[in-house]
Structures are given as structure tokens and as C-alpha cells.
Amino acid sequence: MSVVLGGTASDRQRRERGNLIMGMWIGKNRKARVCYGFDEISLVPGRITINPDEVDTSFTIPHPSGEPLRLKIPILASAMDGVTDVPFCVEMARLGGLGILNLEGVQTRYEDPRAVIQEIISADQGKVTELLQKIYSAPIQENLIAKRIEEIKAQGVPAAVSAIPQKALAFGAIAQEVGVDLFLIQSTVSTAKHISRQYPSLDLSAFCRQMRAPVIIGNAVTYDVVLDLMECGVSGVLIGVGPGAACTSRGVLGLGVPQVTATVDSAAARDAYYKKTGRYVPIITDGGMRRGGDLCKAIACGGDAAMIGSAFARAEESPGRGSHWGMATPHANLPRGTRIQMGISGPLRQILFGPATVDDGSQNLVGALMTSMGNAGAATIREFQETEVIIAPSIQSEGKLFQMVQSVGMGTR
């Protein structure tokens, strides 16, 4: 049976005509949409204000057949080897968020990943990509998948893990057997239908039905694809292609949509799906958020939560100790990322809740979100998503000459 997602065929045609009208000519017979990132927009204060200590920042991940997974803060830590390991995931959960463990990284390839990570962070920049390719060529040990999940759950907190679509069936079965609480399927670009003659494609709908834990998939950036993925029964969709600090996909592949536009389009798909089915599937803006203001904009533009990597790579608890590299950096043939040196900012608690001792907005992310919600007059995340947004490319530079010249505050990059 053929199913038209996102409304009738005429609905799609009207949407395509609308996109065409909004676009600008880039050449003969070709238009392109104007899209926006975090630095090009600003949030407008509300008509009323609320005490920041009285806003609700909680985030809920729906469970297909059981109790939803509830988080006190709408923040997930990226499944990158320089960001999360077992101790980091435990601490992140205790602080109210959720850390995601990469099931295809060094944590499941090596019994002692700490020595391997030390080798990565000590390598010369000119040789690090080749070293990463060698290190990540070691086989994944399936017994370590179960061991890492058990180590997290033994501390009394939820365990969340990530795998690529080609490994989801095998690794999902192992993870489910030891009681994983959330399973992510991640790839550079995710679609509901993947065509390949070389390997079998994942049946996402069947996989979601088989899993006893919620399944989140990513990454996507367009209205129709987000609708397609939600139709498969997922419990969330990650939004973003190429915005991460260590990611080079946009330069290597030429792919990507700025995060503000990607989030707004995906939120429209989520709302259309909810109106059609009565099932609310959250979207999670993934990448491109350097400081508290970016997090606030991601949520206000429609995100239900955010996935953050580089800011947490600067935590004292991060395994990379201030070094950060993307999940596709060690790709054997086409690396799409690089190792970057972030430096250590402070403990994870300080990055999340302050008190901030730096002036660049990279600490007290939750405090920034609560204060922004209060100034917008939003008591909940859903209310904050209704905040007025303006196009304001001068918002980063207006009146900030001395900060930029001295590379402090908003002049810090």
C-alpha cells in the first residue's frame, strides 16, 4: 500500500510552491531557499516575565509500550569518544540529563579504552587521522557492548547507546538483553528508506516494534524526511547534518542545512504528525551549539531537547580531556571530521549549572535556558517554542566592538 506522508499530494505541491516563492534566484531557472543559523537570529523578550527558578525544563522521551523516560533537563551528551564514557554517562544522568555511549567506538573495541584515548590526544595533528583510522579498525567486541551497558546501569541510572543502521539489529539485540533504556540509530543522513545492493537495509518500522526500549534516529534536516521517520514508530528524531564543532561533512560532502531552519522545518513536521496521529514525537537539535544562547535558540525554534558535544568535551570528566573528534572522523576511506583541542573549562556540573567563571557563555547552560525562558515569559519548553524569533544578523556585533577586538565575551570564537 502506498502512503503519502505529510498530507495529500496537493499539500506537498503547495508546500513546494511555497518554498519556490520564498527562494532567491541563484541562476537561470534555479531558485534556492534562504536558511538561517544561530548567529543570524535572536529571541524577542515576552510581554510578561517569570522567575527563572520557577520554569520547567523537563524533557520526556516517549516509550512505545511502557513508562516514558523523564529527564530533568533537555540535554543529551553526544555519543563521541572524546565526550562520553561510562563514568561520564553516569555523572550526566545524575545531573538530570543523559549521556549516549558510542557502541562502535573505543569503549567497545578495547578492554582498556583510556590508554587508547591517551594515544589519540597525544598524537601530532598531521598524523591523527591516520592513527584514528588504525585504532578504529580493531574489531568491536560484542561482550564489551553488554559490559559497558551493565556498568552504567549498575550505578542506578539509565543507559543510552548509539549504533549505525547497519549494526542496529545485532547491537540492539545485545543491548536489549542487558536492559538498555534508550537506543539511538545514527548516521550522517538518515531516511526511512535506504537503497543498497551491498548490504541489507534496516527495516526501521520492524526494528522499533522489536525493541522494548525507545528508539531515536538521526540525523535529518527536512520536513518530509522527519515525517517519514516518525511514521516508522521512532520515539525521537535527531536534527542536524554537519554543524558539529569537529565535523567536516559540510566541507567534504557539501551537505547541510543551518540549524535554525532545520529545527523549524522539523518542528513543523512533528506538529503535523501530532495533529494527524495524536502521538507526540520529540525532535532533538544535534550540534552547532557553542554556548547557552545557542541552546536557548535551538529550543525556542522548536527543539524539545538538544544534543551537545563540544561544550561537554571541555568537562573535567570527559574522556578526551579537552580533545574532541567526531564519529565519522576515523572513516577508512572518507573521514568527515577532525580532532580539535577544546581545553578544559571545569567540571560537568559547572558547565551545566554554574556558577560560570568564564565570560563566553559556555558554562551554566541550564541557567541560561531557565533565564531565557523566564525573560520570554515561558513556563515550559512547549511555551518557549512559541517565542517570537527575529532575523538579526547584527545581533552578535551590535555594540560589541571592544569585545571583538579583545576576543572576550561575545567576541570569543
C-alpha positions as CSV (number, residue, x, y, z in Angstrom):
1,M,0.0,0.0,0.0
2,S,1.3,3.4,-0.9
3,V,1.1,6.0,1.8
4,V,1.5,9.7,1.2
5,L,3.2,11.3,4.3
6,G,2.8,14.9,5.4
7,G,-0.7,15.4,4.0
8,T,-2.1,14.9,0.5
9,A,-0.2,15.2,-2.8
10,S,-1.7,18.6,-3.2
11,D,-0.5,19.6,0.2
12,R,3.1,18.7,-0.8
13,Q,2.7,20.6,-4.1
14,R,1.5,23.7,-2.3
15,R,4.5,23.4,0.1
16,E,6.9,23.0,-2.8
17,R,5.4,26.1,-4.5
18,G,5.7,28.0,-1.2
19,N,9.4,27.0,-0.9
20,L,9.9,28.1,-4.5
21,I,8.3,31.5,-3.8
22,M,10.4,32.0,-0.7
23,G,13.6,31.2,-2.6
24,M,16.0,33.5,-4.4
25,W,17.3,33.1,-8.0
26,I,20.8,31.6,-8.0
27,G,20.9,31.3,-11.8
28,K,18.7,30.7,-14.8
29,N,15.7,28.5,-13.8
30,R,17.1,27.7,-10.4
31,K,16.0,29.1,-7.0
32,A,17.3,28.4,-3.6
33,R,15.9,29.0,-0.1
34,V,17.4,31.3,2.3
35,C,18.2,29.5,5.6
36,Y,19.4,30.6,9.0
37,G,21.8,29.5,11.7
38,F,22.1,30.5,15.3
39,D,24.2,33.7,14.8
40,E,21.6,35.1,12.4
41,I,18.5,35.2,14.6
42,S,17.5,36.4,18.0
43,L,14.7,35.8,20.5
44,V,12.3,38.6,21.5
45,P,11.5,39.1,25.2
46,G,7.9,38.3,26.2
47,R,5.1,40.5,27.4
48,I,5.4,39.0,30.8
49,T,8.4,37.6,32.7
50,I,8.7,34.7,35.0
51,N,11.1,33.9,37.8
52,P,13.7,31.7,36.2
53,D,13.7,29.4,39.2
54,E,10.0,28.6,38.6
55,V,10.2,27.4,34.9
56,D,10.1,23.7,34.0
57,T,12.9,22.5,31.8
58,S,12.0,18.8,31.9
59,F,12.1,16.6,28.8
60,T,10.2,13.3,28.2
61,I,11.1,10.6,25.7
62,P,8.0,8.5,25.0
63,H,8.2,4.8,25.4
64,P,6.4,2.6,22.7
65,S,4.8,0.4,25.3
66,G,5.8,1.5,28.8
67,E,6.7,4.3,31.1
68,P,8.4,7.2,29.3
69,L,11.9,8.2,30.1
70,R,11.8,11.5,32.0
71,L,14.8,13.9,32.3
72,K,15.1,17.0,34.5
73,I,16.9,18.9,31.8
74,P,16.5,18.7,28.0
75,I,20.2,18.0,27.2
76,L,21.9,14.9,25.9
77,A,25.6,14.4,25.6
78,S,26.8,13.3,22.1
79,A,27.9,9.7,21.5
80,M,31.5,10.7,20.8
81,D,34.6,9.0,22.2
82,G,36.1,12.3,23.3
83,V,32.9,13.2,25.2
84,T,31.3,10.2,26.8
85,D,32.4,7.0,28.5
86,V,30.9,5.0,31.3
87,P,31.8,7.5,34.2
88,F,30.7,10.5,32.1
89,C,27.3,8.9,31.3
90,V,26.8,8.1,34.9
91,E,27.5,11.7,36.0
92,M,25.4,13.2,33.3
93,A,22.4,11.1,34.3
94,R,22.9,12.0,38.0
95,L,22.8,15.7,37.0
96,G,19.4,15.2,35.2
97,G,20.5,14.8,31.6
98,L,21.6,11.7,29.6
99,G,24.9,10.7,28.1
100,I,25.0,8.5,25.0
101,L,27.7,5.8,24.7
102,N,29.0,5.0,21.2
103,L,28.8,1.3,20.6
104,E,31.2,1.5,17.7
105,G,34.0,3.5,19.4
106,V,36.9,2.7,21.5
107,Q,34.7,1.7,24.5
108,T,33.7,-1.5,22.8
109,R,36.8,-2.2,20.8
110,Y,39.3,-2.1,23.7
111,E,39.1,-3.6,27.2
112,D,41.1,-0.5,28.5
113,P,40.0,2.4,26.3
114,R,41.8,5.0,28.5
115,A,45.2,4.1,27.1
116,V,43.9,4.3,23.5
117,I,42.3,7.7,24.1
118,Q,45.6,9.0,25.6
119,E,47.4,7.9,22.4
120,I,44.8,9.8,20.3
121,I,45.0,13.0,22.3
122,S,48.8,12.9,22.3
123,A,49.3,12.4,18.6
124,D,50.5,15.1,16.2
125,Q,47.7,16.8,14.3
126,G,49.2,15.9,11.0
127,K,49.1,12.2,11.9
128,V,46.0,11.9,14.0
129,T,43.5,11.0,11.2
130,E,45.7,8.1,10.1
131,L,46.1,7.0,13.7
132,L,42.3,7.1,14.3
133,Q,41.7,5.0,11.2
134,K,44.1,2.4,12.6
135,I,42.7,2.5,16.1
136,Y,39.1,2.2,14.8
137,S,39.9,-0.8,12.5
138,A,40.1,-3.0,15.6
139,P,37.0,-5.3,15.8
140,I,34.1,-4.5,18.1
141,Q,33.9,-7.0,20.9
142,E,30.3,-7.8,21.5
143,N,30.9,-8.8,25.1
144,L,32.1,-5.2,25.7
145,I,28.7,-3.9,24.5
146,A,26.9,-5.7,27.2
147,K,29.7,-4.9,29.8
148,R,29.5,-1.2,29.2
149,I,25.7,-1.0,29.5
150,E,25.8,-3.1,32.7
151,E,28.5,-0.8,34.1
152,I,26.2,2.2,33.6
153,K,23.1,0.5,34.9
154,A,25.0,-0.8,38.0
155,Q,25.2,2.8,39.1
156,G,21.4,3.1,39.2
157,V,21.0,5.4,36.2
158,P,19.5,4.9,32.7
159,A,21.8,3.5,29.9
160,A,21.6,5.0,26.4
161,V,23.7,3.8,23.5
162,S,24.2,4.6,19.8
163,A,24.9,2.5,16.6
164,I,24.8,3.0,12.9
165,P,21.9,1.4,11.0
166,Q,23.9,-1.5,9.6
167,K,24.8,-2.6,13.1
168,A,21.4,-1.8,14.8
169,L,19.9,-5.2,14.6
170,A,22.8,-7.1,16.1
171,F,23.8,-4.5,18.7
172,G,20.2,-3.7,19.5
173,A,19.6,-7.4,20.5
174,I,22.6,-7.4,22.8
175,A,21.7,-4.1,24.3
176,Q,18.1,-5.1,24.9
177,E,19.1,-8.3,26.6
178,V,21.0,-6.4,29.3
179,G,18.3,-3.8,29.8
180,V,19.3,-0.7,27.8
181,D,17.0,2.2,28.4
182,L,17.4,4.1,25.1
183,F,18.8,3.0,21.7
184,L,19.9,5.6,19.1
185,I,20.5,4.9,15.5
186,Q,22.8,7.5,14.0
187,S,24.2,8.2,10.6
188,T,25.3,11.3,8.7
189,V,21.9,11.4,6.9
190,S,19.0,9.1,8.0
191,T,16.0,8.3,5.8
192,A,13.1,5.8,6.3
193,K,14.2,4.1,3.0
194,H,17.8,3.3,2.3
195,I,18.8,1.6,-1.0
196,S,21.8,-0.7,-1.2
197,R,22.9,-3.7,-3.2
198,Q,25.9,-4.3,-1.0
199,Y,24.2,-4.9,2.4
200,P,20.6,-5.3,3.7
201,S,18.9,-2.1,4.7
202,L,17.4,-1.7,8.2
203,D,13.6,-2.1,8.4
204,L,13.2,0.8,10.8
205,S,9.5,0.0,11.5
206,A,10.2,-3.6,12.3
207,F,13.2,-2.6,14.5
208,C,11.1,-0.2,16.5
209,R,8.5,-2.9,17.1
210,Q,11.1,-5.4,18.2
211,M,12.8,-3.1,20.7
212,R,11.5,-2.9,24.2
213,A,13.3,0.4,24.7
214,P,12.6,3.7,22.9
215,V,14.4,4.2,19.6
216,I,15.7,7.6,18.5
217,I,17.0,8.0,14.9
218,G,19.1,10.7,13.3
219,N,20.2,12.7,11.6
220,A,17.7,14.5,9.5
221,V,17.0,18.2,8.5
222,T,13.9,18.2,6.3
223,Y,10.2,18.3,6.8
224,D,9.3,15.2,4.7
225,V,12.1,13.0,6.0
226,V,11.2,13.8,9.6
227,L,7.6,12.8,8.8
228,D,8.8,9.6,7.2
229,L,10.9,8.6,10.2
230,M,8.1,9.4,12.7
231,E,5.8,7.1,10.7
232,C,8.1,4.3,11.4
233,G,7.4,4.4,15.1
234,V,10.5,6.1,16.5
235,S,10.5,7.9,19.8
236,G,12.5,10.9,18.7
237,V,14.5,12.3,15.8
238,L,17.9,14.0,15.9
239,I,18.1,17.1,13.8
240,G,21.3,18.4,12.1
241,V,23.7,17.5,9.3
242,G,27.3,18.8,9.7
243,P,27.0,21.6,12.3
244,G,29.2,19.9,15.0
245,A,32.5,21.6,16.0
246,A,34.6,18.6,15.0
247,C,32.5,17.7,11.9
248,T,33.7,18.4,8.3
249,S,30.8,16.9,6.4
250,R,29.6,20.2,5.1
251,G,33.0,20.8,3.5
252,V,33.7,17.2,2.4
253,L,30.2,16.4,1.1
254,G,28.6,19.8,0.5
255,L,25.6,18.7,2.6
256,G,23.8,20.5,5.4
257,V,21.1,22.9,6.4
258,P,21.8,25.6,9.0
259,Q,20.4,24.5,12.4
260,V,17.7,27.2,12.9
261,T,16.0,26.4,9.6
262,A,16.5,22.6,10.1
263,T,14.9,22.8,13.6
264,V,12.0,24.9,12.5
265,D,11.2,22.7,9.5
266,S,11.5,19.6,11.6
267,A,9.3,21.0,14.4
268,A,6.6,21.7,11.7
269,A,6.8,18.1,10.7
270,R,6.5,17.0,14.4
271,D,3.4,19.2,14.9
272,A,1.8,17.9,11.7
273,Y,2.4,14.3,12.7
274,Y,1.0,15.0,16.2
275,K,-2.1,16.6,14.7
276,K,-2.6,13.6,12.4
277,T,-1.9,10.8,14.9
278,G,-2.2,12.2,18.4
279,R,1.4,10.9,19.1
280,Y,4.0,13.5,20.1
281,V,7.5,12.6,18.9
282,P,10.1,15.0,20.2
283,I,12.9,16.4,18.0
284,I,16.4,16.9,19.4
285,T,18.6,19.6,17.8
286,D,22.0,18.0,17.4
287,G,25.2,20.1,17.0
288,G,26.3,23.6,16.4
289,M,25.6,24.9,20.0
290,R,28.7,26.6,21.4
291,R,27.1,28.4,24.3
292,G,23.9,29.0,26.3
293,G,22.4,31.4,23.8
294,D,22.6,28.8,21.0
295,L,20.9,26.2,23.3
296,C,18.1,28.7,24.0
297,K,17.6,29.4,20.3
298,A,17.5,25.7,19.5
299,I,14.7,25.1,22.0
300,A,12.8,28.3,21.1
301,C,12.9,27.4,17.4
302,G,11.1,24.2,18.1
303,G,13.6,21.7,19.6
304,D,12.3,19.6,22.5
305,A,15.9,19.0,23.6
306,A,19.4,19.4,22.4
307,M,22.4,17.1,21.9
308,I,25.7,18.7,22.7
309,G,29.2,17.5,22.2
310,S,31.9,20.2,22.1
311,A,30.8,22.0,25.3
312,F,31.0,18.7,27.2
313,A,34.3,17.8,25.7
314,R,35.6,20.6,27.9
315,A,34.4,19.0,31.1
316,E,36.9,17.6,33.6
317,E,35.0,14.2,33.4
318,S,35.3,13.9,29.6
319,P,37.5,11.0,28.5
320,G,39.2,13.2,25.8
321,R,40.3,15.7,28.4
322,G,39.5,18.6,26.2
323,S,40.2,16.9,22.9
324,H,37.2,16.2,20.6
325,W,36.7,14.2,17.4
326,G,33.5,13.3,15.5
327,M,32.0,9.8,15.0
328,A,32.9,9.9,11.2
329,T,36.5,11.2,11.8
330,P,38.1,7.7,11.6
331,H,36.2,6.6,8.4
332,A,38.5,4.3,6.5
333,N,38.0,6.0,3.1
334,L,36.4,9.4,3.6
335,P,37.0,10.9,7.0
336,R,34.4,13.6,7.9
337,G,35.8,15.2,10.9
338,T,38.9,16.2,12.7
339,R,40.4,16.2,16.1
340,I,40.1,19.6,17.8
341,Q,41.6,20.9,21.0
342,M,38.9,22.4,23.2
343,G,40.8,22.7,26.5
344,I,39.2,22.0,30.0
345,S,36.6,24.5,31.2
346,G,35.6,23.0,34.5
347,P,33.5,20.1,36.0
348,L,30.4,18.9,34.2
349,R,28.2,20.3,37.0
350,Q,29.6,23.7,36.4
351,I,29.1,23.6,32.7
352,L,25.5,22.6,33.2
353,F,24.6,24.6,36.3
354,G,27.4,27.1,37.0
355,P,28.4,29.2,38.7
356,A,30.0,30.4,35.5
357,T,33.6,31.6,35.8
358,V,34.1,32.4,32.1
359,D,32.6,35.1,30.0
360,D,31.8,33.2,26.8
361,G,28.5,31.6,27.7
362,S,29.9,28.1,27.7
363,Q,29.1,27.4,31.4
364,N,25.8,27.3,33.2
365,L,23.9,26.1,30.1
366,V,20.8,25.2,32.1
367,G,20.9,28.5,34.0
368,A,21.0,30.3,30.6
369,L,18.0,28.3,29.4
370,M,16.0,29.0,32.5
371,T,16.8,32.7,32.4
372,S,15.9,33.0,28.7
373,M,12.6,31.1,29.3
374,G,11.8,33.5,32.2
375,N,12.5,36.6,30.1
376,A,10.4,35.2,27.3
377,G,7.5,34.6,29.7
378,A,7.6,30.8,29.1
379,A,6.9,28.5,32.0
380,T,7.6,25.2,30.0
381,I,9.6,24.1,27.0
382,R,6.4,23.9,24.9
383,E,5.6,27.5,25.7
384,F,9.2,28.5,25.0
385,Q,8.8,27.1,21.5
386,E,6.2,29.8,20.8
387,T,8.8,32.6,21.5
388,E,8.9,35.3,18.8
389,V,12.1,35.0,16.7
390,I,13.6,37.7,14.5
391,I,16.2,37.7,11.8
392,A,19.0,39.7,13.3
393,P,22.5,39.2,11.7
394,S,23.8,42.2,13.6
395,I,22.9,40.7,17.0
396,Q,26.4,39.3,17.5
397,S,28.2,42.5,16.7
398,E,26.0,45.4,17.6
399,G,27.8,47.4,20.3
400,K,30.4,44.7,20.8
401,L,33.4,46.3,19.1
402,F,35.6,46.2,22.2
403,Q,34.7,42.6,23.0
404,M,35.6,41.6,19.4
405,V,38.9,43.5,19.4
406,Q,39.9,42.0,22.7
407,S,38.4,38.5,22.0
408,V,36.4,38.4,25.2
409,G,32.7,37.7,25.9
410,M,30.7,37.7,22.6
411,G,33.9,38.3,20.7
412,T,35.2,34.8,21.7
413,R,35.1,32.2,19.0
